[in-house]
Amino acid sequence: MEAMSEGPAKNTLEVGTNGAGEVVVNHPDLQPDENGVGHIVFSPAQARNLAYLLQQKAHAAEEEQTEARRKAAEAIPVDRASQALVSGQPVPPDRSHTELKDNGQQKDYVVLTAEERAKGFVRPVRRTYRHLKCGGVTTMSEAIAETYARDPGFYSGTFCVDCCAHFPISSFGQEGEFVWIDDGSKVGS
């Protein structure tokens, strides 16, 4: 809890999180009026300070929720056999989906099934990455992004729209050519 006060300690407003992903505001001296309603009056400076603290604590509560979901997802093993194509079709045994179109992309891409992705993500769902060699920025489909988030090591390569080609990505400990736009971390880690 962080305190916000301009007066004696008895008027201290506390803002914090409760460990359950919620923001809590405490005021120990709040007395309800004749209608049973409690009022807190702020100066403009106090209101700005409270808004700042609430934003900080809201961010902290969201981080707690995200971390709890990530830990829960980590506890569920990934079933890599649960695969389909982005189009929703089954993965063809002849791998005909890997034939390249004129723009260099495959006809279709393998992803974890929607049911497998629904088990939770161990990384954030990020859709856009930069190719470090050319500087090009590529945005992938939601299903591919969720597959990366569920199992970061699922893919061995990815596509660059500027180069019109596939390249290897980093694979836990190996350097790759692609970084996520959101945070600069290597794609596949």
Backbone as numpy.savetxt, mean C-alpha at the origin, in Angstrom:
# Nx Ny Nz CAx CAy CAz Cx Cy Cz
0.38 9.22 23.36 -0.46 10.41 23.36 0.42 11.65 23.36
-0.01 12.64 22.58 0.68 13.92 22.59 -0.27 14.95 23.19
0.26 15.85 23.97 -0.56 16.84 24.64 -0.59 18.13 23.85
-1.75 18.79 23.89 -1.92 20.10 23.29 -2.44 21.00 24.40
-1.70 22.02 24.74 -2.12 22.84 25.87 -1.53 24.23 25.75
-2.30 25.21 26.15 -1.78 26.57 26.27 -1.92 27.05 27.72
-2.43 26.20 28.56 -2.67 26.60 29.94 -2.16 25.55 30.90
-2.70 25.54 32.10 -2.27 24.55 33.09 -2.58 23.13 32.62
-1.92 22.17 33.22 -2.03 20.77 32.82 -3.45 20.25 32.87
-4.29 20.81 33.76 -5.66 20.30 33.86 -6.46 20.52 32.58
-6.04 21.41 31.72 -6.73 21.68 30.46 -6.07 20.99 29.27
-5.29 19.99 29.53 -4.53 19.35 28.47 -5.40 18.41 27.65
-5.36 18.60 26.35 -6.04 17.72 25.41 -5.01 16.74 24.90
-5.32 15.44 24.96 -4.39 14.41 24.51 -4.91 13.80 23.21
-4.00 13.61 22.25 -4.33 12.99 20.98 -3.37 11.83 20.78
-3.91 10.66 20.45 -3.05 9.50 20.24 -3.78 8.42 19.47
-3.19 7.25 19.42 -3.83 6.09 18.81 -3.99 5.02 19.89
-4.92 4.11 19.66 -5.21 3.10 20.67 -4.67 1.72 20.33
-3.87 1.60 19.28 -3.32 0.32 18.89 -4.29 -0.51 18.05
-5.51 -0.03 17.88 -6.51 -0.73 17.07 -6.77 0.02 15.78
-5.84 0.90 15.41 -5.99 1.66 14.17 -6.99 2.79 14.29
-7.20 3.32 15.49 -8.13 4.43 15.69 -7.41 5.59 16.38
-7.88 6.81 16.10 -7.34 8.00 16.74 -8.23 8.31 17.95
-7.59 8.62 19.08 -8.32 8.89 20.32 -7.98 10.30 20.79
-9.00 11.05 21.19 -8.82 12.38 21.77 -9.38 12.33 23.18
-8.57 12.69 24.15 -8.99 12.73 25.56 -8.91 14.15 26.09
-9.93 14.54 26.84 -9.91 15.80 27.57 -10.42 15.50 28.97
-9.52 15.51 29.96 -9.90 15.07 31.30 -10.90 15.97 32.01
-11.04 17.23 31.59 -11.89 18.17 32.31 -13.17 18.51 31.58
-13.56 17.74 30.58 -14.75 18.05 29.80 -16.01 17.81 30.63
-16.81 18.85 30.79 -18.05 18.77 31.55 -19.22 19.03 30.60
-20.21 18.12 30.57 -21.36 18.35 29.69 -22.21 19.52 30.19
-22.87 20.21 29.23 -23.76 21.30 29.60 -25.12 20.75 30.01
-26.12 21.64 30.19 -27.44 21.20 30.65 -28.14 20.25 29.67
-27.68 20.22 28.42 -28.25 19.32 27.41 -27.45 18.02 27.29
-26.42 17.87 28.14 -25.59 16.67 28.10 -24.53 16.67 27.02
-24.27 17.85 26.45 -23.29 17.97 25.37 -22.03 18.62 25.91
-20.89 18.01 25.63 -19.62 18.59 26.03 -19.07 19.47 24.92
-18.50 20.59 25.27 -17.94 21.52 24.28 -16.48 21.76 24.59
-15.69 21.84 23.57 -14.29 22.24 23.70 -14.12 23.45 22.80
-13.61 24.52 23.34 -13.43 25.75 22.58 -11.93 25.94 22.34
-11.58 26.25 21.10 -10.18 26.41 20.72 -9.92 27.79 20.16
-8.75 28.29 20.42 -8.28 29.48 19.71 -7.88 29.00 18.30
-7.73 29.90 17.33 -7.29 29.46 16.00 -5.96 28.71 16.05
-5.02 29.15 16.87 -3.73 28.47 16.97 -3.90 27.06 17.53
-4.75 26.92 18.55 -5.01 25.60 19.12 -5.69 24.69 18.11
-6.63 25.25 17.35 -7.34 24.46 16.34 -6.38 23.95 15.27
-5.45 24.81 14.82 -4.45 24.39 13.83 -3.55 23.30 14.42
-3.15 23.46 15.68 -2.31 22.46 16.33 -3.06 21.14 16.45
-4.34 21.20 16.83 -5.13 19.98 16.93 -5.26 19.31 15.56
-5.51 20.10 14.53 -5.63 19.54 13.18 -4.33 18.85 12.78
-3.22 19.46 13.10 -1.92 18.87 12.79 -1.74 17.54 13.55
-2.05 17.55 14.85 -1.92 16.32 15.64 -2.86 15.23 15.14
-4.09 15.60 14.78 -5.04 14.62 14.27 -4.55 14.01 12.96
-3.98 14.83 12.09 -3.44 14.29 10.83 -2.30 13.33 11.12
-1.41 13.70 12.02 -0.30 12.81 12.38 -0.82 11.49 12.93
-1.77 11.56 13.84 -2.29 10.35 14.47 -3.13 9.53 13.50
-3.83 10.18 12.58 -4.58 9.45 11.56 -3.61 8.65 10.69
-2.49 9.28 10.34 -1.48 8.58 9.55 -0.91 7.40 10.34
-0.63 7.61 11.63 -0.11 6.54 12.47 -1.12 5.40 12.59
-2.41 5.73 12.72 -3.44 4.70 12.82 -3.54 3.91 11.51
-3.45 4.60 10.38 -3.47 3.91 9.08 -2.28 2.98 8.94
-1.12 3.43 9.40 0.08 2.58 9.35 -0.10 1.35 10.23
-0.71 1.51 11.42 -0.98 0.36 12.29 -1.89 -0.64 11.59
-2.94 -0.13 10.93 -3.87 -1.01 10.22 -3.17 -1.73 9.07
-2.37 -1.00 8.31 -1.65 -1.59 7.18 -0.68 -2.66 7.66
0.04 -2.39 8.73 1.00 -3.36 9.26 0.28 -4.60 9.77
-0.85 -4.42 10.41 -1.62 -5.58 10.90 -2.10 -6.44 9.74
-2.59 -5.79 8.66 -3.03 -6.54 7.48 -1.86 -7.25 6.82
-0.70 -6.57 6.74 0.48 -7.18 6.12 0.92 -8.41 6.90
0.96 -8.31 8.23 1.36 -9.45 9.06 0.37 -10.60 8.91
-0.91 -10.29 8.85 -1.92 -11.33 8.67 -1.73 -12.02 7.32
-1.45 -11.24 6.28 -1.24 -11.81 4.94 0.02 -12.66 4.90
1.08 -12.22 5.58 2.33 -12.99 5.62 2.14 -14.36 6.24
1.20 -14.47 7.15 0.96 -15.74 7.83 0.26 -16.76 6.94
-0.31 -16.29 5.83 -1.02 -17.18 4.91 -0.09 -17.51 3.75
0.33 -18.76 3.59 1.24 -19.11 2.50 0.61 -18.82 1.13
1.44 -18.37 0.20 0.98 -18.10 -1.16 0.89 -19.43 -1.92
-0.24 -19.62 -2.58 -0.42 -20.80 -3.42 -0.11 -20.39 -4.85
1.14 -20.58 -5.26 1.57 -20.17 -6.60 0.91 -20.98 -7.71
0.29 -22.08 -7.37 -0.42 -22.87 -8.37 -1.77 -22.22 -8.72
-2.24 -21.30 -7.89 -3.51 -20.60 -8.16 -3.25 -19.46 -9.14
-3.22 -19.82 -10.41 -2.88 -18.85 -11.44 -3.98 -18.77 -12.49
-4.06 -17.62 -13.12 -4.94 -17.37 -14.25 -4.26 -16.30 -15.09
-4.85 -15.98 -16.21 -4.35 -14.87 -17.03 -5.08 -13.59 -16.62
-4.50 -12.45 -16.92 -5.15 -11.17 -16.61 -6.55 -11.15 -17.21
-6.72 -11.74 -18.37 -8.02 -11.79 -19.05 -9.04 -12.64 -18.31
-8.59 -13.42 -17.32 -9.47 -14.31 -16.59 -9.46 -15.74 -17.12
-8.82 -15.95 -18.24 -8.73 -17.28 -18.84 -7.72 -18.13 -18.08
-7.84 -19.46 -18.16 -6.82 -20.32 -17.55 -5.49 -20.18 -18.30
-4.40 -20.47 -17.61 -3.07 -20.41 -18.24 -2.98 -21.59 -19.22
-2.74 -21.32 -20.52 -2.68 -22.41 -21.49 -1.40 -23.23 -21.33
-1.52 -24.55 -21.40 -0.34 -25.41 -21.24 0.74 -25.14 -22.30
0.32 -24.68 -23.47 1.30 -24.42 -24.54 1.97 -23.05 -24.41
1.61 -22.29 -23.38 2.17 -20.97 -23.09 1.99 -19.99 -24.25
0.93 -20.19 -25.04 0.67 -19.32 -26.19 0.41 -17.87 -25.77
0.07 -17.66 -24.53 -0.16 -16.29 -24.04 1.12 -15.46 -24.06
2.28 -16.11 -24.13 3.55 -15.37 -24.11 3.97 -14.86 -25.49
3.19 -15.19 -26.53 3.49 -14.65 -27.86 3.43 -13.12 -27.78
4.34 -12.47 -28.48 4.43 -11.01 -28.39 3.56 -10.32 -29.43
2.94 -9.23 -29.00 2.17 -8.37 -29.90 3.15 -7.40 -30.56
2.66 -6.60 -31.49 3.50 -5.64 -32.21 4.17 -4.64 -31.28
3.54 -4.33 -30.14 4.12 -3.35 -29.20 5.12 -3.97 -28.22
5.39 -5.29 -28.38 6.36 -5.96 -27.52 5.77 -6.63 -26.30
4.52 -6.33 -25.98 3.88 -6.97 -24.83 3.40 -8.36 -25.21
3.26 -9.20 -24.20 2.70 -10.53 -24.41 1.21 -10.40 -24.72
0.64 -11.46 -25.32 -0.80 -11.47 -25.56 -1.58 -11.36 -24.25
-1.06 -11.99 -23.22 -1.70 -11.97 -21.90 -0.63 -12.28 -20.85
-0.94 -12.00 -19.61 0.04 -12.21 -18.53 -0.56 -13.07 -17.43
0.29 -13.87 -16.80 -0.11 -14.72 -15.69 -0.17 -13.88 -14.42
-1.21 -14.11 -13.64 -1.38 -13.47 -12.33 -1.85 -14.53 -11.34
-1.75 -14.23 -10.07 -2.41 -15.07 -9.07 -3.91 -14.87 -9.22
-4.69 -15.89 -8.93 -6.14 -15.76 -9.06 -6.66 -14.69 -8.10
-7.85 -14.19 -8.40 -8.47 -13.19 -7.53 -8.64 -13.73 -6.12
-8.96 -15.02 -6.00 -9.13 -15.63 -4.67 -7.81 -15.64 -3.90
-6.72 -15.92 -4.58 -5.41 -15.93 -3.92 -5.00 -14.51 -3.54
-5.23 -13.55 -4.41 -4.88 -12.16 -4.10 -5.73 -11.62 -2.95
-6.96 -12.11 -2.83 -7.85 -11.64 -1.76 -7.39 -12.07 -0.38
-6.42 -12.96 -0.29 -5.91 -13.41 1.01 -5.08 -12.33 1.69
-4.71 -11.28 0.97 -3.99 -10.16 1.56 -2.66 -9.92 0.90
-2.11 -8.74 1.18 -0.87 -8.29 0.54 0.24 -8.11 1.57
1.44 -8.53 1.17 2.61 -8.36 2.04 3.38 -7.08 1.68
3.02 -6.44 0.59 3.58 -5.16 0.17 2.41 -4.28 -0.29
2.65 -2.98 -0.41 1.58 -2.11 -0.93 1.26 -2.47 -2.38
0.02 -2.21 -2.78 -0.35 -2.38 -4.19 0.13 -1.13 -4.92
1.12 -1.32 -5.78 1.71 -0.21 -6.54 1.60 -0.57 -8.02
1.19 0.37 -8.83 0.94 0.08 -10.24 1.98 0.67 -11.18
2.75 1.64 -10.73 3.62 2.37 -11.64 5.07 2.28 -11.22
5.95 2.00 -12.20 7.37 1.88 -11.93 8.18 2.56 -13.03
9.44 2.83 -12.70 10.37 3.50 -13.63 11.46 2.51 -14.03
11.79 2.52 -15.33 12.90 1.73 -15.83 14.15 2.59 -15.69
15.09 2.16 -14.88 16.27 2.97 -14.59 17.17 3.17 -15.82
17.14 2.25 -16.76 18.01 2.36 -17.94 17.56 3.47 -18.88
16.24 3.61 -19.09 15.75 4.59 -20.06 14.96 5.73 -19.42
14.54 5.57 -18.17 13.74 6.58 -17.48 12.25 6.46 -17.76
11.86 5.50 -18.60 10.45 5.32 -18.93 9.63 4.88 -17.74
8.37 5.31 -17.74 7.45 4.98 -16.66 6.34 4.10 -17.23
6.09 2.98 -16.57 5.08 2.01 -17.00 4.06 1.82 -15.89
2.79 1.75 -16.28 1.72 1.45 -15.33 1.10 0.11 -15.72
1.00 -0.78 -14.74 0.51 -2.14 -14.99 -0.95 -2.26 -14.58
-1.56 -3.37 -14.97 -2.95 -3.65 -14.60 -3.05 -3.88 -13.09
-4.24 -3.70 -12.57 -4.48 -3.91 -11.14 -4.18 -5.35 -10.73
-4.55 -6.32 -11.57 -4.33 -7.73 -11.23 -2.85 -8.05 -11.13
-2.03 -7.49 -12.01 -0.58 -7.72 -11.94 -0.03 -7.02 -10.70
-0.48 -5.79 -10.44 -0.01 -5.04 -9.26 -0.36 -5.79 -7.97
-1.56 -6.35 -7.91 -1.96 -7.09 -6.72 -1.16 -8.39 -6.58
-0.78 -9.00 -7.72 0.05 -10.20 -7.66 1.41 -9.85 -7.07
2.02 -8.74 -7.51 3.28 -8.28 -6.91 3.10 -8.04 -5.42
1.98 -7.43 -5.03 1.75 -7.10 -3.61 1.55 -8.35 -2.77
0.93 -9.36 -3.33 0.71 -10.62 -2.60 1.98 -11.45 -2.52
2.75 -11.47 -3.64 3.96 -12.30 -3.73 5.01 -11.54 -4.54
5.82 -10.70 -3.88 6.78 -9.85 -4.60 7.76 -10.62 -5.49
8.02 -11.87 -5.20 8.96 -12.66 -6.00 8.29 -13.48 -7.09
7.01 -13.25 -7.35 6.27 -14.05 -8.32 6.83 -13.93 -9.74
7.22 -12.73 -10.12 7.69 -12.49 -11.49 9.21 -12.40 -11.54
9.78 -12.79 -12.67 11.24 -12.67 -12.87 11.57 -11.50 -13.79
10.57 -10.96 -14.45 10.80 -9.84 -15.36 9.55 -9.00 -15.49
9.72 -7.84 -16.11 8.58 -6.96 -16.37 8.82 -6.19 -17.65
7.84 -5.43 -18.06 7.84 -4.77 -19.35 8.10 -3.27 -19.20
8.83 -2.71 -20.15 9.02 -1.25 -20.22 8.29 -0.75 -21.46
7.34 0.17 -21.28 6.58 0.69 -22.43 7.43 1.55 -23.34
8.47 2.19 -22.81 9.32 3.03 -23.66 10.26 2.18 -24.52
10.80 1.12 -23.94 11.73 0.23 -24.66 10.97 -0.82 -25.49
9.68 -1.01 -25.20 8.86 -2.04 -25.85 9.49 -3.42 -25.71
9.99 -3.71 -24.49 10.65 -4.99 -24.25 10.54 -5.38 -22.78
10.75 -6.67 -22.51 10.77 -7.22 -21.16 12.21 -7.28 -20.66
12.38 -7.03 -19.37 13.69 -7.06 -18.73 13.58 -7.73 -17.37
14.70 -8.24 -16.82 14.66 -8.84 -15.48 14.39 -7.79 -14.42
13.76 -8.23 -13.35 13.55 -7.35 -12.19 14.42 -7.84 -11.05
14.51 -7.02 -10.00 15.29 -7.47 -8.84 14.58 -8.64 -8.21
15.33 -9.49 -7.63 14.78 -10.67 -6.98 15.52 -10.84 -5.67
14.89 -10.45 -4.58 15.46 -10.49 -3.23 16.99 -10.59 -3.23
17.64 -9.46 -3.14 19.10 -9.42 -3.04 19.79 -9.12 -4.36
19.10 -9.29 -5.49 19.72 -8.99 -6.78 19.27 -7.61 -7.23
20.17 -6.93 -7.92 19.82 -5.61 -8.44 18.98 -5.76 -9.70
17.98 -4.95 -9.84 17.13 -4.94 -11.02 17.13 -3.58 -11.66
16.41 -3.45 -12.76 16.40 -2.22 -13.55 15.17 -1.36 -13.30
14.28 -1.78 -12.38 13.01 -1.08 -12.19 12.80 -0.71 -10.74
12.24 0.50 -10.52 11.90 0.95 -9.16 10.46 1.45 -9.15
9.79 1.24 -8.01 8.43 1.75 -7.85 8.46 3.27 -7.74
7.55 3.92 -8.43 7.45 5.38 -8.38 7.12 5.84 -6.97
6.24 5.11 -6.27 5.77 5.53 -4.95 6.89 5.74 -3.94
7.84 4.78 -3.89 8.83 4.87 -2.81 10.27 4.61 -3.26
10.50 4.34 -4.55 11.86 4.14 -5.04 12.44 2.77 -4.76
11.67 1.88 -4.13 12.20 0.54 -3.87 12.20 -0.27 -5.17
13.04 -1.29 -5.18 13.17 -2.13 -6.39 11.90 -2.94 -6.61
11.46 -3.01 -7.84 10.33 -3.86 -8.20 10.76 -5.31 -7.96
9.90 -6.07 -7.30 10.21 -7.47 -7.01 10.83 -7.70 -5.65
10.91 -6.65 -4.85 11.50 -6.83 -3.51 10.47 -6.48 -2.45
